[in-house]
Amino acid sequence: MMTPENRRTALFAAATILVAAAGLALLAGCQRAPATTPAYVAEVDAWHAQRVERLRSETGWLTLVGLHDLHPSRVNAVGSDSTAAVRLPDKAPAAVGELAFVDGRWEFTAAPDAAVTVADSTAAPVTRLALATDRDGQPTTLACGTLLFYVIDRDGAFFLRVKDRDSDVRRNFTGIDRYPVDARWRVTARLEAGPATIKVPNALGQETDEPSPGVLVFELDGTEHRLTPTGAPGESLFMVVGDATNNHGTYGGGRFLSTEAPGPDGSVVLDFNKAYNPPCVFTPYATCPLPGARNTLPIAIEAGEKVWGMH
């Protein structure tokens, strides 16, 4: 029979064990919390500096000044004249040329004295030229003064995208606000089986079928979440991510996130500190993909770029 003294001793020992176990659990939790080291902050800052440098380039999204419907059934006049089907900024000549859909390809014919060239080329000015669209890979980009223009194909709907290397947005750009870098938002996901293709909505109201290698499953604060990226097996992944900060500090149309290719074990690092704004933040003339219900998270991802401009 246990004496009162023995009972007190046993209770004290049990309490000591419980306190020690709780302390170990707390310590383990602290050890699992990722450290936001100066080296990690510097790495993310360097990545963002390169991102801003690309934006500021002569062909970056800050230069986008126009998006014009092209009609394959007729000749599309291009120029600054008010009657032009594709009206360019006033700095362009009144008549720059014409775009016509000939034998399944777009063909550009330059107006006399318009001085249109293939961008970044030392060749003579263009008189007539068949154009590759962005559906073919790298589109044929033409230049007239500081303006650049090329044809894009969005599921059989054609548009002329116009950029200005001397745009007001580019000249006045001073950078993008971000949330503080925090390693908590750098998580490891595992790639699980999913649909081979997914439908991705865009700002034009269209949906396109894009290849997908599966579903990324990860945890944040003990809760499991899923995102469905696009990309071919063995290649880098891309996704448009929506979350509860959209329209409350970040862009309402979500943000972009890219990753390296999954490792041999299917693991993928998702670093939301590198979530960045889509082109539609900087210009109304972009055709950005949107998150859709599949890639909208129910939590606030307070990491990465904040909204820019008047959105």
C-alpha positions, 0 to 999 in steps of 0.5 A: 500500500502506497504511503502518503509520502510515497504518493507525494513523491510519485505525483511530484515525479509525474509533474516533473516529467510533464513539465519537462515534456512540455518544455521539450515540445516547446523547444522543438516547436521553436527549433522548427520555426525557420530563421530569417537570417541576414543571408536569407534576407539578402538573397531575397533582396537580390532576387527582387532587385533583378526583378525590378531591373527587368521591369525597368528594361526597354522591353519590360512591362512598364513600357506597355502602352497599347493593346489593339484588336486585329481583324483577320478579315480585313486590312488593319491600318496602323498609325497615329491618325484618328481613322487608323484601325490600330491607333498608335500614340501621337508620337508615331507617324500618321501612317505607319503601315498595314497589317493583313492576314495572308495565308494563315500568317500576319504580314506587315507592309510599311507606309512610305517614309515610316522608317519601320525596322525589325527591333534590335536589328541593323537591317534596312527598314522594312517594306513588307514582312511576314510576322511570327506571333508569340504563339510561334515562340519569340514574336517578330518585334517591329520598331518605329521611333521609341515604339515597339509593336508585335502580334500576340495570339490568344486562342485565335484572337489576335492583338497588336501589343504596343510598347514605348521605351520612353513611356511615362510609367517607365520614366517615373517608376520608383520601385514596389513596396513589399512586406518584410522578408520573413522565412516563415513564408518559405515552405516545402511542398510535395507534388502529388498526382493531379489533372494533366491539364487545368483551365487558366482564366485570364483578364480577357475573360478567356480560359486556356488549357495549360499542362500541369504536373500535379498538385502542390501540398504544403502546410502553413501554421499547421493547416494543409493547403493546395496549389495547382501549378502549370508546367511540364514534368521535370520543368520549373513551375508557375502559378497565379496565387490568390489570397486574403490580402488581395484588394487589401494590400495586394493586387486584386487579381492575385500574384505570380509565383515561380519555383524550380523543378521538383526534386527527385522526391517530388519536393518543391520550395514555395517562397512567398517572399518572392510573390510578385505582381502580374503585368496588369498591375502596371498597365491596362493593356496586359492579358494576365492569367488569374488565380481561379478558385483552384489557386485562391488560398483562404489565408492572408499571405503577408509576403512578397510584393504589395500592390502598385499604383492606383489599384 
